[in-house]
Amino acid sequence: KLFDQQLIEITAEKTTNRPAKDGNRFYQIILANGRRLWIDARGVTLIPLDAVTDQLQVTYTAVINQGSRKDGLYAHPYKSNIDSLTQNTLATAFNGRGVTVLEEGTTSQGTYAKVKLPDGTTKWIDKLALKPINYDTIVSEKSLSLTGTINQSGRSDGLYSAPYYTDAMSVLPNTNALQFDRQNIKILKEVTTTRSAVTGNHFYLIQLSNGRQLWIDARGVKLNR
């Protein structure tokens, strides 16, 4: 009873010369702590694992969409391996984040995608939780040597490691520029992207007083003249 309800891996089965009514069928199991032991087969409830079919290598980018979902992240497609049997809602922590999809596979539960998360780890997620995206591209770029201030009057701009929506790390909106409002900055570079001018397609690479270099919508900066 010490291990009641614990998930285990069954590696072997043997039948002995004991009477069947006394129990003559045994499983070799691996406990969560790695120990290998034998147990009466009647004391184990089998959990069938889903087979993964139609696996294929892919390469595309997507956003994790958890607006009305609570998906899990797993080491393998859900219910296809002992390490992926317990449901979780870990994908909610990456809502709106861009990922690279590396592989797809189908089980009786649905189609799952292997994704590379922003933290560099790879996990499997229900493909329905992904929204494919096409990043904006940079159409013009030039170096600058200007100074100015962050001006968030009537605005709430984000700060990004790349021009907004041009890579996986820059697709989740934020309002980080607010905490640097009125701070003096250096402007090092400007780019224009394929976004519409109405939503903002002109960005500056700025250097904050702490030395960090980040990208901001150019409309959130007041240049010194």
C-alpha positions as semicolon CSV with decimal commas, in nm:
position;residue;x (nm);y (nm);z (nm)
1;K;0,000;0,000;0,000
2;L;0,299;0,228;0,037
3;F;0,296;0,284;-0,342
4;D;-0,081;0,273;-0,399
5;Q;-0,189;0,479;-0,704
6;Q;0,173;0,536;-0,811
7;L;0,243;0,529;-1,183
8;I;0,482;0,250;-1,271
9;E;0,650;0,098;-1,573
10;I;0,600;-0,274;-1,637
11;T;0,904;-0,439;-1,791
12;A;0,836;-0,815;-1,762
13;E;0,568;-1,070;-1,683
14;K;0,610;-1,422;-1,546
15;T;0,380;-1,707;-1,453
16;T;0,481;-1,950;-1,178
17;N;0,361;-2,299;-1,076
18;R;0,144;-2,161;-0,796
19;P;-0,231;-2,223;-0,828
20;A;-0,400;-1,947;-1,025
21;K;-0,640;-1,883;-0,737
22;D;-0,344;-1,798;-0,513
23;G;-0,189;-1,574;-0,773
24;N;0,064;-1,715;-1,015
25;R;0,116;-1,421;-1,250
26;F;0,365;-1,147;-1,162
27;Y;0,489;-0,821;-1,313
28;Q;0,835;-0,675;-1,284
29;I;0,781;-0,303;-1,228
30;I;0,991;0,011;-1,203
31;L;0,883;0,248;-0,929
32;A;0,911;0,625;-0,948
33;N;1,231;0,605;-0,742
34;G;1,387;0,373;-1,001
35;R;1,366;0,050;-0,796
36;R;1,279;-0,270;-0,983
37;L;1,050;-0,508;-0,796
38;W;0,802;-0,788;-0,862
39;I;0,432;-0,771;-0,776
40;D;0,123;-0,989;-0,809
41;A;-0,034;-0,886;-1,141
42;R;-0,371;-0,858;-0,966
43;G;-0,236;-0,558;-0,776
44;V;-0,173;-0,356;-1,091
45;T;-0,420;-0,166;-1,307
46;L;-0,294;-0,145;-1,664
47;I;-0,310;0,188;-1,843
48;P;-0,293;0,144;-2,220
49;L;-0,056;0,390;-2,387
50;D;-0,157;0,559;-2,709
51;A;0,046;0,478;-3,015
52;V;0,192;0,775;-3,200
53;T;0,137;0,756;-3,575
54;D;0,193;0,983;-3,875
55;Q;0,501;1,139;-3,718
56;L;0,674;1,390;-3,940
57;Q;0,942;1,653;-3,911
58;V;0,818;2,008;-3,969
59;T;0,949;2,361;-3,934
60;Y;0,714;2,653;-3,880
61;T;0,646;2,919;-3,620
62;A;0,332;2,958;-3,413
63;V;0,192;3,133;-3,108
64;I;0,063;2,939;-2,807
65;N;-0,303;3,041;-2,774
66;Q;-0,453;2,978;-2,430
67;G;-0,725;3,242;-2,441
68;S;-1,002;2,986;-2,381
69;R;-0,786;2,677;-2,322
70;K;-0,574;2,519;-2,050
71;D;-0,335;2,288;-2,233
72;G;-0,054;2,080;-2,093
73;L;0,310;2,053;-2,193
74;Y;0,453;1,701;-2,200
75;A;0,776;1,514;-2,268
76;H;0,585;1,302;-2,522
77;P;0,240;1,330;-2,683
78;Y;-0,017;1,307;-2,402
79;K;-0,084;0,951;-2,282
80;S;0,175;0,799;-2,516
81;N;0,444;0,748;-2,251
82;I;0,458;0,696;-1,876
83;D;0,609;1,043;-1,831
84;S;0,312;1,205;-2,007
85;L;0,011;1,051;-1,836
86;T;-0,066;1,317;-1,579
87;Q;-0,259;1,617;-1,708
88;N;-0,122;1,966;-1,645
89;T;-0,191;2,323;-1,756
90;L;0,168;2,437;-1,804
91;A;0,101;2,588;-2,147
92;T;-0,095;2,872;-1,986
93;A;0,236;3,019;-1,865
94;F;0,340;3,063;-2,232
95;N;0,018;3,218;-2,359
96;G;0,094;3,449;-2,651
97;R;0,455;3,338;-2,678
98;G;0,606;3,242;-3,010
99;V;0,741;2,891;-3,058
100;T;0,910;2,689;-3,331
101;V;0,726;2,370;-3,424
102;L;0,969;2,085;-3,489
103;E;0,758;1,771;-3,520
104;E;0,400;1,649;-3,531
105;G;0,243;1,317;-3,434
106;T;-0,110;1,177;-3,406
107;T;-0,261;0,967;-3,125
108;S;-0,615;0,866;-3,036
109;Q;-0,631;1,193;-2,839
110;G;-0,557;1,410;-3,141
111;T;-0,257;1,565;-3,315
112;Y;0,032;1,689;-3,104
113;A;0,317;1,921;-3,192
114;K;0,671;1,921;-3,053
115;V;0,763;2,283;-2,991
116;K;1,075;2,470;-2,889
117;L;0,970;2,709;-2,613
118;P;1,120;3,055;-2,555
119;D;1,327;2,913;-2,266
120;G;1,493;2,668;-2,507
121;T;1,322;2,351;-2,384
122;T;1,117;2,124;-2,611
123;K;0,775;1,991;-2,516
124;W;0,470;1,838;-2,682
125;I;0,140;2,026;-2,693
126;D;-0,202;1,975;-2,851
127;K;-0,175;2,125;-3,200
128;L;-0,512;2,295;-3,149
129;A;-0,339;2,519;-2,893
130;L;-0,114;2,667;-3,163
131;K;-0,186;2,956;-3,394
132;P;0,056;2,959;-3,691
133;I;0,208;3,300;-3,756
134;N;0,408;3,476;-4,018
135;Y;0,658;3,716;-3,870
136;D;0,689;4,069;-3,995
137;T;1,007;4,131;-4,190
138;I;1,241;4,428;-4,189
139;V;1,226;4,625;-4,513
140;S;1,465;4,908;-4,427
141;E;1,733;4,963;-4,165
142;K;1,987;5,229;-4,081
143;S;2,224;5,312;-3,798
144;L;2,170;5,628;-3,592
145;S;2,357;5,828;-3,331
146;L;2,083;6,030;-3,163
147;T;1,956;6,106;-2,815
148;G;1,607;6,148;-2,683
149;T;1,359;6,052;-2,412
150;I;1,101;5,780;-2,380
151;N;0,764;5,953;-2,409
152;Q;0,469;5,746;-2,290
153;S;0,218;6,027;-2,262
154;G;-0,105;5,864;-2,382
155;R;0,087;5,550;-2,479
156;S;0,186;5,214;-2,331
157;D;0,461;5,080;-2,557
158;G;0,649;4,756;-2,523
159;L;1,022;4,696;-2,513
160;Y;1,153;4,398;-2,711
161;S;1,472;4,215;-2,796
162;A;1,388;4,257;-3,166
163;P;1,152;4,486;-3,359
164;Y;0,798;4,390;-3,260
165;Y;0,666;4,072;-3,421
166;T;0,983;3,990;-3,612
167;D;1,081;3,681;-3,409
168;A;0,951;3,438;-3,148
169;M;1,065;3,654;-2,857
170;S;0,890;3,970;-2,977
171;V;0,531;3,859;-3,042
172;L;0,388;3,894;-2,692
173;P;0,279;4,254;-2,629
174;N;0,401;4,424;-2,313
175;T;0,393;4,774;-2,163
176;N;0,747;4,781;-2,023
177;A;0,828;5,123;-2,165
178;L;0,599;5,280;-1,906
179;Q;0,850;5,215;-1,629
180;F;1,113;5,414;-1,822
181;D;0,889;5,709;-1,912
182;R;1,089;6,035;-1,942
183;Q;1,420;5,850;-1,922
184;N;1,701;5,984;-2,137
185;I;1,812;5,733;-2,400
186;K;2,044;5,686;-2,693
187;I;1,894;5,587;-3,029
188;L;2,125;5,349;-3,213
189;K;1,926;5,219;-3,507
190;E;1,592;5,248;-3,682
191;V;1,401;4,997;-3,893
192;T;1,077;4,979;-4,084
193;T;0,887;4,649;-4,099
194;T;0,606;4,507;-4,310
195;R;0,343;4,590;-4,045
196;S;0,091;4,854;-4,142
197;A;0,187;5,211;-4,058
198;V;-0,141;5,246;-3,866
199;T;-0,045;4,977;-3,614
200;G;0,317;5,089;-3,605
201;N;0,596;4,975;-3,838
202;H;0,875;5,212;-3,740
203;F;1,103;5,104;-3,455
204;Y;1,411;5,234;-3,274
205;L;1,687;5,036;-3,108
206;I;1,751;5,230;-2,790
207;Q;2,003;5,213;-2,509
208;L;1,866;5,271;-2,159
209;S;2,063;5,436;-1,880
210;N;2,137;5,086;-1,740
211;G;2,307;4,993;-2,067
212;R;2,036;4,757;-2,195
213;Q;1,955;4,778;-2,564
214;L;1,593;4,716;-2,662
215;W;1,351;4,795;-2,944
216;I;1,055;5,032;-2,910
217;D;0,786;5,176;-3,137
218;A;0,937;5,502;-3,267
219;R;0,617;5,685;-3,174
220;G;0,704;5,629;-2,807
221;V;1,029;5,827;-2,833
222;K;1,085;6,203;-2,837
223;L;1,406;6,294;-3,019
224;N;1,631;6,570;-2,900
225;R;1,669;6,835;-3,167
